[in-house]
């Protein structure tokens, strides 16, 4: 017997509809993909299937690998873009009532 949801694979809600204002693992993948121009900044990945997100994660990882997974090793233009995207994401998430301190408390 097939599971009822197997006919309708789960689709991603999009970075702007994600929990915590998009401050999730999937949100990080998307923001990093923007930094590396793997997808345009207008692409929220809304409606993407898990496989598409996984593929994007692999591409993002390959880009980070070039820089030892460190922001400080990014070329100036990419580092500036990274910081802009992150700062905008943090502001958007806080406007959506994301509290980074609460996340840290939850991990204790």
DATA-V969000 format. One record per pair of residues at least 24 apart in sequence whose ideal C-beta (glycine too) atoms are under 10 Angstrom apart, sorted by the first residue. I is the first residue (numbers start at 1). GAP is how many residues later the second one is. D is the distance in Angstrom with one decimal. If there is no record, write none. Layout:
i->I gap->GAP d->D
i->I gap->GAP d->D
This chain:
i->9 gap->40 d->5.4
i->9 gap->41 d->7.2
i->9 gap->42 d->8.5
i->10 gap->39 d->7.6
i->10 gap->40 d->6.6
i->11 gap->34 d->9.5
i->11 gap->35 d->7.9
i->11 gap->36 d->5.1
i->11 gap->37 d->6.6
i->11 gap->38 d->6.1
i->11 gap->39 d->8.5
i->11 gap->41 d->9.4
i->11 gap->42 d->9.9
i->12 gap->32 d->8.8
i->12 gap->33 d->5.4
i->12 gap->34 d->6.6
i->12 gap->35 d->7.0
i->12 gap->36 d->4.7
i->12 gap->37 d->7.6
i->12 gap->38 d->7.6
i->12 gap->40 d->8.0
i->12 gap->41 d->6.0
i->13 gap->31 d->9.0
i->13 gap->32 d->9.0
i->13 gap->33 d->6.5
i->13 gap->34 d->8.6
i->13 gap->35 d->9.7
i->14 gap->29 d->9.4
i->14 gap->30 d->4.1
i->14 gap->31 d->6.1
i->14 gap->32 d->2.9
i->14 gap->33 d->7.3
i->14 gap->34 d->8.4
i->15 gap->28 d->8.9
i->15 gap->29 d->4.9
i->15 gap->30 d->6.3
i->15 gap->31 d->7.8
i->15 gap->74 d->8.3
i->15 gap->77 d->9.2
i->16 gap->28 d->5.6
i->16 gap->29 d->10.0
i->16 gap->30 d->7.9
i->16 gap->76 d->7.5
i->16 gap->80 d->8.9
i->17 gap->27 d->7.9
i->17 gap->29 d->6.8
i->18 gap->26 d->9.1
i->18 gap->27 d->9.4
i->18 gap->28 d->9.5
i->18 gap->75 d->9.5
i->18 gap->78 d->9.4
i->19 gap->74 d->9.8
i->19 gap->77 d->8.9
i->19 gap->79 d->8.6
i->20 gap->73 d->6.0
i->20 gap->76 d->7.2
i->20 gap->77 d->8.6
i->20 gap->78 d->4.5
i->20 gap->79 d->8.7
i->20 gap->80 d->8.9
i->20 gap->82 d->9.5
i->20 gap->83 d->7.6
i->21 gap->68 d->7.5
i->21 gap->69 d->8.5
i->21 gap->70 d->9.0
i->21 gap->71 d->5.3
i->21 gap->72 d->2.9
i->21 gap->73 d->7.1
i->21 gap->74 d->7.0
i->21 gap->75 d->3.4
i->21 gap->76 d->7.6
i->21 gap->77 d->4.4
i->22 gap->67 d->6.2
i->22 gap->68 d->10.0
i->22 gap->70 d->6.8
i->22 gap->71 d->6.2
i->22 gap->74 d->8.0
i->22 gap->76 d->8.5
i->23 gap->66 d->6.9
i->23 gap->67 d->7.7
i->23 gap->69 d->9.0
i->23 gap->70 d->4.6
i->23 gap->71 d->9.3
i->23 gap->73 d->8.8
i->23 gap->75 d->5.3
i->23 gap->76 d->9.9
i->23 gap->77 d->7.5
i->23 gap->80 d->7.9
i->24 gap->69 d->9.7
i->24 gap->74 d->10.0
i->25 gap->28 d->9.5
i->25 gap->32 d->8.7
i->26 gap->24 d->9.5
i->26 gap->27 d->5.9
i->26 gap->30 d->9.2
i->26 gap->31 d->8.5
i->27 gap->62 d->7.2
i->27 gap->66 d->8.5
i->28 gap->29 d->9.4
i->28 gap->32 d->8.7
i->28 gap->58 d->9.4
i->28 gap->61 d->8.8
i->29 gap->24 d->6.5
i->29 gap->25 d->9.1
i->29 gap->27 d->5.8
i->29 gap->28 d->4.9
i->29 gap->29 d->9.7
i->29 gap->30 d->9.3
i->29 gap->31 d->5.5
i->29 gap->32 d->9.0
i->30 gap->26 d->7.4
i->30 gap->27 d->9.6
i->30 gap->30 d->8.8
i->30 gap->55 d->9.7
i->30 gap->59 d->9.5
i->31 gap->29 d->9.3
i->31 gap->51 d->8.3
i->31 gap->54 d->5.2
i->31 gap->55 d->6.8
i->31 gap->57 d->9.0
i->31 gap->58 d->5.8
i->32 gap->24 d->9.0
i->32 gap->25 d->8.9
i->32 gap->27 d->9.5
i->32 gap->28 d->4.6
i->32 gap->29 d->9.0
i->32 gap->31 d->7.5
i->32 gap->32 d->7.1
i->32 gap->50 d->7.9
i->32 gap->53 d->8.5
i->32 gap->54 d->9.6
i->33 gap->24 d->8.6
i->33 gap->26 d->7.1
i->33 gap->27 d->5.3
i->33 gap->30 d->8.5
i->34 gap->26 d->9.8
i->34 gap->47 d->7.9
i->34 gap->48 d->9.1
i->34 gap->50 d->9.8
i->34 gap->51 d->5.6
i->34 gap->55 d->9.7
i->35 gap->25 d->8.6
i->35 gap->28 d->8.1
i->35 gap->29 d->9.5
i->35 gap->36 d->9.6
i->35 gap->39 d->8.1
i->35 gap->43 d->6.1
i->35 gap->44 d->9.1
i->35 gap->45 d->9.9
i->35 gap->46 d->5.3
i->35 gap->47 d->4.8
i->35 gap->48 d->9.5
i->35 gap->49 d->9.2
i->35 gap->50 d->5.9
i->35 gap->51 d->8.9
i->36 gap->24 d->6.6
i->36 gap->26 d->9.1
i->36 gap->27 d->4.3
i->36 gap->28 d->8.2
i->36 gap->30 d->9.3
i->36 gap->31 d->9.9
i->36 gap->38 d->9.5
i->36 gap->42 d->7.4
i->36 gap->45 d->9.0
i->36 gap->46 d->9.2
i->37 gap->26 d->9.3
i->37 gap->41 d->9.3
i->37 gap->44 d->8.9
i->38 gap->24 d->9.5
i->38 gap->25 d->7.2
i->41 gap->40 d->9.3
i->41 gap->43 d->9.9
i->41 gap->44 d->7.5
i->41 gap->47 d->9.5
